[in-house]
Amino acid sequence: MLVFKVRKTIEKYQMLQKGDRVLVGVSGGPDSIALLHILSQLRDEYELNLYVAHLNHLIRPDAESDAEYVRQFALKLGAAFVMERCDVRQLGKRLGVGEEVAGRMARYGFFYRAAKENGCTRIALGHNMDDQAETVLMRLIRGAGTEGLGGIPPVRGKIVRPLIETPRSDIEAYCRSWNLDTRLDITNLEEVYFRNRIRRQLIPLLQSEYNPNISRILARTAELMREENAYMSAIARKKYFEIAVEATGSVVLPANALAQLELPIRRRVVRFAVSRAGGPPFLDFHHVSEILAALEKEGRKWRLMLPGKSCVWRDGDELIFSGIGFAHVSKAEEPLAVRLEIPGTTKIPWANCTISAIIVPREALGNQPLENELARVAYLDYNSLEMPLVARARRKGDRMQPLGMSGSKKLGDIFREKKTESESRDRVPIITTASGKIVWVVEHTLDDRFKVLPSTTEVLVLECIKGGGT
């Protein structure tokens, strides 16, 4: 029955596809052992290749025997085994974080490295319904909003959690029914850890005094919160890109435009701006409220330090967010940059134009010429580009490989050869890849590395529309 229930969870969230190479994080406890055993039963159905990853935290005296147990269990099930050792206590001391945080950082770092080295398309972890309930309670106590109350996501990138809808009691019963030996992590009994106190004190109290199904109810609440947060975040993201102007290490939001948004969207736009500027990905309610209060401070000097080195200040009708402190970034010091919507249209304010982007099959373009340097249209090999693309102003030291050349050239030299007037050069949009490689200097030249080739299957067509478009 449990295999059937786990298969339903896998299908519900589209966790696995046929032919996936799956790295399974296995500590030796009941959750991860059951997960590996269940996936081995589903291996033929999904045509899976299983890899077992075990991180030895070097915390407990029996850590080496745990690692050997997991290795033998993987061997028995015909799965490849990879292991890494990490002194989590020392890692925590170096980074100035607790053992829980250091352990989580070490585990995820190892899982991602091992997945990459072994070509794994999924990383399966053994979080269950009770873990979900504990997470929701922890975040509720700490004052989280809807994003935090969404708990542990069933799928995040490569990571999948097939047991996330399965109670811990069902997992333990499954292990007993199959006579699966499991290891006991004694740190799970130490109530010095916040999660353990939730697990061993608060959850039993809620079950006995209020609702015996509290874990299932909290897990259901998390699912509802995730759905509602995803909907609100999609709206906020769209609004953000409509009003924000991004620069290296900073984001500018027009205060008037921000103030016109509904409050729940306004809060998310602010959090997104802090994150995009290089600040923390999660900002607490107190900081968000202070930033929104600045919308009432028109004409007054105001600034606020945020966690890490990030900050925000008001300059006239603009809120400026910086990920590297007050002294290093201002709107005037850094050339503006805007992420291109692909497909879609993107306004480039400082160049008074709009960049339109579409993706088309190579055969749809027929025999028309695709390499007119001075045109306002660029044809690029879509699959050779590192996304997202960015439109920005020129920067000191810019170099590229002009069309037809094998070496690089300074952008300043290209402007001089094209006889571009000095006062116009800062208004020429420069299109770059996510890593900063120049792709197209609008109306000047393409970079030879991204041109359309005979082997090209998909073409990205960029068009510069003067005056901002419609």
VOGU-3710 file (C-alpha; in Angstrom, 3 decimals, decimal comma):
1> mlvfkvrkti> 0,000/0,000/0,000  2,763/2,459/0,843  4,425/1,982/-2,551  1,065/2,768/-4,163  0,666/5,960/-2,055  4,204/7,110/-2,822  3,619/6,511/-6,545  0,552/8,784/-6,309  2,683/11,536/-4,740  5,323/11,118/-7,455
11> ekyqmlqkgd> 2,680/11,426/-10,181  0,855/14,306/-8,464  3,968/16,489/-8,439  5,617/14,970/-11,560  8,684/14,117/-9,512  10,136/11,466/-11,812  10,330/10,810/-15,529  11,254/7,565/-17,225  15,000/7,155/-17,491  15,882/9,515/-14,613
21> rvlvgvsggp> 19,184/9,064/-12,820  18,222/9,582/-9,173  20,601/10,424/-6,356  18,984/9,254/-3,091  20,185/10,925/0,095  20,430/8,128/2,691  21,442/8,678/6,310  20,495/5,166/7,469  17,373/6,254/9,366  13,870/4,853/8,662
31> dsiallhils> 12,832/7,641/6,259  15,770/7,396/3,887  16,021/3,610/4,064  12,310/3,262/3,237  12,655/5,820/0,430  15,532/3,919/-1,179  13,710/0,594/-0,810  10,515/1,992/-2,375  12,390/3,602/-5,269  14,140/0,288/-5,909
41> qlrdeyelnl> 10,669/-1,302/-6,282  9,669/1,435/-8,733  12,981/1,232/-10,610  11,743/-0,920/-13,502  8,485/1,031/-13,899  10,326/4,357/-14,213  13,526/2,881/-15,734  15,557/4,532/-12,962  19,274/4,481/-12,318  19,760/4,799/-8,553
51> yvahlnhlir> 22,747/6,350/-6,782  22,982/6,388/-2,977  24,663/9,414/-1,364  25,716/9,325/2,302  27,329/12,215/4,184  29,297/11,278/7,294  28,935/14,278/9,623  31,676/12,942/11,974  29,488/13,906/14,945  28,528/10,550/16,459
61> pdaesdaeyv> 30,886/7,726/17,563  29,063/5,198/15,376  29,107/7,418/12,246  31,545/5,104/10,432  29,407/2,024/11,069  26,348/3,957/9,804  28,207/4,730/6,577  29,186/1,076/6,141  25,603/-0,026/6,774  24,284/2,338/4,084
71> rqfalklgaa> 26,989/1,141/1,659  26,022/-2,492/2,195  22,302/-1,698/1,832  22,939/0,140/-1,448  25,016/-2,801/-2,694  22,207/-5,220/-1,777  19,718/-3,190/-3,837  22,090/-2,835/-6,786  22,553/0,939/-6,417  25,814/2,851/-6,822
81> fvmercdvrq> 27,219/4,338/-3,597  28,972/7,667/-3,048  30,117/9,048/0,300  31,759/12,158/1,681  33,042/13,056/5,146  32,586/16,520/6,642  33,377/17,724/10,157  30,113/19,582/10,655  31,078/20,976/14,067  34,208/22,575/12,636
91> lgkrlgvgee> 32,266/23,826/9,613  29,747/25,486/11,936  32,517/27,166/13,932  34,201/28,469/10,781  30,967/29,882/9,410  29,605/31,083/12,732  26,432/28,972/12,506  24,925/26,190/14,590  25,330/22,481/13,935  21,836/22,175/12,417
101> vagrmarygf> 22,534/24,874/9,836  26,065/23,641/9,144  24,802/20,080/8,681  22,135/21,195/6,240  24,659/23,242/4,250  27,095/20,313/4,131  24,410/17,825/3,060  22,952/19,906/0,256  26,383/20,928/-1,004  27,413/17,271/-1,152
111> fyraakengc> 24,160/16,167/-2,804  24,446/18,758/-5,576  28,115/17,937/-6,232  27,448/14,199/-6,284  24,441/14,650/-8,581  26,498/16,704/-11,021  29,448/14,292/-10,983  27,181/11,302/-11,660  24,863/12,990/-14,172  21,816/12,638/-11,903
121> trialghnmd> 18,656/14,430/-12,987  16,899/14,165/-9,599  17,916/14,264/-5,929  15,432/12,307/-3,774  15,235/13,125/-0,062  13,254/11,414/2,683  11,289/14,280/4,264  7,866/13,056/5,387  4,494/14,471/6,447  5,576/14,826/10,082
131> dqaetvlmrl> 8,696/16,761/9,011  6,341/19,036/7,087  4,131/19,609/10,152  7,172/20,362/12,335  8,486/22,849/9,775  5,162/24,695/9,577  4,994/24,978/13,391  8,597/26,171/13,626  7,988/28,889/11,062  4,652/29,874/12,578
141> irgagteglg> 6,324/30,351/15,969  9,033/32,463/14,325  6,462/34,647/12,543  6,628/33,488/8,919  4,239/34,664/6,201  2,526/32,560/3,550  5,809/31,678/1,840  7,296/30,280/5,046  4,067/28,527/6,020  4,221/26,691/2,692
151> gippvrgkiv> 6,738/24,501/4,482  8,970/22,046/2,650  8,281/22,083/-1,120  7,632/18,627/-2,627  9,739/19,647/-5,639  12,421/22,325/-5,850  14,657/22,226/-8,886  16,326/18,804/-8,945  15,174/17,950/-5,425  12,109/15,716/-4,996
161> rplietprsd> 10,526/14,412/-1,793  8,391/11,326/-2,573  7,508/10,716/1,121  6,264/14,254/1,819  2,623/13,063/2,038  3,459/9,961/4,108  3,206/9,942/7,936  6,265/8,818/9,875  4,221/6,001/11,465  3,507/4,498/8,024
171> ieaycrswnl> 7,198/4,629/7,165  8,191/2,878/10,385  5,491/0,223/9,805  6,837/-0,293/6,263  10,355/-0,854/7,592  9,047/-3,421/10,108  7,014/-5,257/7,462  10,088/-5,635/5,235  12,452/-6,322/8,173  14,559/-3,329/7,190
181> dtrlditnle> 17,211/-2,615/9,761  17,628/1,136/10,337  20,049/3,279/12,301  19,134/5,541/15,194  20,475/9,104/15,069  20,726/9,983/18,767  20,919/13,698/17,905  17,206/13,427/17,048  16,591/12,842/20,759  18,553/15,860/21,983
191> evyfrnrirr> 16,084/18,594/22,920  18,734/21,290/22,609  17,637/21,469/18,954  14,509/23,530/18,226  13,055/20,988/15,788  13,486/18,174/18,294  11,578/20,137/20,946  8,745/20,683/18,445  8,794/16,959/17,600  9,045/15,568/21,123
201> qlipllqsey> 7,086/18,158/23,134  4,720/20,362/21,118  3,395/17,887/18,511  2,474/15,227/21,147  0,712/17,919/23,205  -1,322/19,097/20,214  -2,177/15,512/19,291  -3,319/14,530/22,785  -5,071/17,743/23,820  -6,365/19,278/20,575
211> npnisrilar> -6,353/17,118/17,438  -4,869/13,647/16,904  -4,558/14,425/13,163  -2,607/17,661/13,680  0,298/16,589/11,432  -2,007/15,847/8,495  -3,863/19,148/8,995  -0,631/21,173/9,148  0,653/19,419/6,008  -2,607/20,266/4,224
221> taelmreena> -2,286/23,875/5,374  1,232/23,978/3,927  -0,065/22,765/0,560  -2,735/25,492/0,487  -0,183/28,151/1,466  2,191/27,040/-1,310  -0,552/27,274/-3,919  -1,703/30,722/-2,787  1,855/32,003/-2,436  2,758/30,806/-5,943
231> ymsaiarkky> -0,231/32,677/-7,353  0,565/35,914/-5,480  4,269/35,682/-6,247  3,597/35,339/-9,981  1,554/38,562/-9,903  4,222/40,336/-7,842  7,013/39,193/-10,150  5,147/40,574/-13,172  4,578/43,926/-11,395  8,207/44,062/-10,322
241> feiaveatgs> 9,540/43,784/-13,862  7,048/46,419/-15,009  8,351/49,069/-12,608  11,901/48,084/-11,562  15,161/49,274/-13,095  18,072/46,958/-12,306  21,754/47,781/-12,106  24,762/45,783/-10,989  24,265/45,340/-7,260  21,207/47,595/-7,034
251> vvlpanalaq> 17,527/47,944/-7,905  15,495/51,137/-8,284  11,737/51,154/-7,636  9,605/54,261/-8,310  7,968/55,051/-4,960  4,703/56,271/-6,525  4,306/53,147/-8,658  5,074/50,910/-5,684  2,559/52,731/-3,491  -0,212/52,089/-6,031
261> lelpirrrvv> 0,134/48,306/-5,727  -2,091/46,386/-3,346  -0,386/45,737/-0,001  0,222/41,953/-0,354  1,772/42,520/-3,802  3,727/45,541/-2,529  5,332/43,418/0,193  6,397/40,750/-2,293  7,785/43,302/-4,738  9,940/44,766/-1,946
271> rfavsraggp> 11,242/41,329/-0,942  11,964/40,543/-4,582  13,823/43,857/-5,039  16,047/43,152/-2,007  16,831/39,675/-3,314  17,527/40,869/-6,889  19,875/43,561/-5,534  21,938/40,879/-3,811  20,365/41,026/-0,358  18,907/38,117/1,618
281> pfldfhhvse> 16,320/35,968/-0,207  13,991/36,138/2,821  13,221/39,405/4,622  11,249/39,501/7,852  7,983/41,372/8,342  9,602/44,125/10,441  12,044/45,163/7,713  9,403/45,038/4,971  7,086/47,223/7,064  9,848/49,795/7,613
291> ilaalekegr> 10,563/49,956/3,884  6,894/50,407/3,024  6,605/53,153/5,654  9,244/55,063/3,662  6,660/55,530/0,918  5,107/58,190/3,183  8,428/60,021/3,615  8,362/61,994/0,356  11,036/64,678/0,307  12,707/63,385/3,479
301> kwrlmlpgks> 16,089/61,687/3,662  15,694/58,093/4,787  17,771/54,940/4,752  17,740/51,512/6,365  20,363/48,829/6,887  19,182/45,292/6,133  20,648/41,890/7,076  24,132/41,304/5,735  25,554/44,290/3,870  22,338/45,130/2,054
311> cvwrdgdeli> 20,441/48,374/2,497  17,735/50,614/1,041  17,320/54,378/0,847  14,970/56,925/-0,670  16,146/59,472/-3,226  13,321/61,750/-4,361  10,642/59,546/-5,913  12,833/56,450/-5,938  13,610/53,658/-3,497  17,107/52,340/-4,156
321> fsgigfahvs> 18,041/48,853/-2,953  21,695/47,845/-2,692  23,248/44,503/-1,905  26,687/45,956/-1,072  26,090/48,869/1,301  25,484/52,603/1,121  28,994/53,639/0,154  29,408/51,463/-2,902  26,370/51,775/-5,144  24,260/54,650/-6,331
331> kaeeplavrl> 22,125/54,905/-9,426  24,592/57,288/-11,079  27,686/55,160/-10,446  26,579/51,949/-12,138  25,285/51,545/-15,707  21,676/50,441/-15,804  20,752/46,881/-16,675  17,436/45,230/-17,477  16,708/41,527/-17,827  15,164/40,659/-21,201
341> eipgttkipw> 11,808/38,916/-21,282  12,231/36,003/-23,715  9,871/35,637/-25,427  8,344/39,067/-24,865  9,157/42,770/-24,937  11,394/44,740/-22,593  11,581/48,514/-22,217  15,109/49,977/-22,154  14,524/53,389/-20,485  17,959/54,983/-20,911
351> anctisaiiv> 18,072/54,038/-24,619  14,454/55,098/-25,309  13,686/51,812/-27,025  12,092/48,417/-26,566  13,699/45,049/-27,290  11,294/42,486/-28,722  12,293/38,812/-28,486  10,856/35,731/-30,179  12,153/32,184/-30,700  11,566/30,562/-34,091
361> prealgnqpl> 12,674/27,324/-35,825  15,625/27,886/-38,181  13,648/26,666/-41,180  10,993/29,347/-40,618  13,488/32,046/-41,703  14,076/30,592/-45,157  17,094/31,969/-47,028  16,967/35,551/-45,764  20,338/37,071/-44,689  20,914/36,785/-40,929
371> enelarvayl> 24,085/38,828/-40,441  23,297/42,500/-41,163  25,425/44,271/-38,554  23,819/47,724/-38,781  20,252/46,463/-38,626  17,960/46,815/-35,638  17,295/43,073/-35,795  19,673/40,388/-34,540  19,472/36,653/-35,271  21,188/34,466/-32,660
381> dynslemplv> 21,701/30,746/-32,081  19,271/30,323/-29,177  20,844/27,152/-27,774  24,303/28,736/-27,553  23,099/31,477/-25,191  23,392/31,426/-21,389  20,124/32,739/-19,995  18,906/35,172/-18,853  20,009/37,834/-21,344  20,511/41,366/-20,064
391> ararrkgdrm> 20,375/44,746/-21,811  22,756/47,275/-20,272  24,787/50,363/-21,012  28,474/50,150/-21,949  31,088/49,664/-19,249  34,755/50,444/-19,011  36,818/47,547/-20,365  34,020/46,010/-22,465  35,341/43,594/-25,106  33,681/41,258/-27,589
401> qplgmsgskk> 34,410/39,080/-30,631  32,888/40,987/-33,569  31,172/39,072/-36,349  33,702/37,419/-38,663  36,664/37,831/-36,270  38,515/35,145/-34,322  39,848/37,454/-31,609  38,343/40,004/-29,230  38,147/43,769/-29,623  37,503/46,704/-27,324
411> lgdifrekkt> 33,991/48,110/-27,564  35,462/51,627/-27,673  37,395/50,741/-30,826  34,226/49,380/-32,446  32,385/52,625/-31,702  35,218/54,657/-33,231  35,318/52,495/-36,363  31,543/52,823/-36,776  31,896/56,601/-36,212  29,404/56,519/-33,346
421> esesrdrvpi> 29,221/59,965/-31,725  30,644/60,078/-28,198  27,468/61,469/-26,647  25,424/58,616/-28,177  27,553/55,726/-26,971  26,004/55,524/-23,494  22,559/55,140/-25,083  23,490/52,092/-27,184  21,967/48,936/-25,633  24,520/46,182/-25,021
431> ittasgkivw> 22,960/42,698/-24,878  24,889/40,200/-22,737  24,541/36,642/-21,460  23,994/35,840/-17,770  27,776/35,562/-17,291  28,431/38,924/-18,962  29,528/37,900/-22,473  28,456/40,497/-25,038  26,007/39,043/-27,574  24,890/42,077/-29,567
441> vvehtlddrf> 25,803/45,760/-29,656  22,578/47,091/-31,119  22,983/48,556/-34,625  26,746/47,879/-34,484  27,700/44,187/-34,491  26,911/40,696/-33,260  29,378/38,557/-31,364  30,668/35,842/-33,673  30,292/33,149/-30,963  26,498/33,405/-31,020
451> kvlpsttevl> 25,736/33,708/-34,732  23,360/31,366/-36,544  25,171/28,298/-37,926  24,096/25,554/-40,366  23,592/23,343/-37,295  21,322/25,884/-35,564  17,838/24,524/-34,831  16,274/27,449/-32,924  16,871/31,144/-33,612  16,386/33,963/-31,114
461> vlecikgggt> 15,238/37,059/-33,002  15,834/40,351/-31,166  14,413/43,581/-32,568  15,199/47,068/-31,277  12,147/49,314/-31,614  13,026/53,004/-31,232  10,847/55,213/-29,048  9,903/52,436/-26,633  7,450/50,545/-28,778  3,811/50,079/-27,879
//
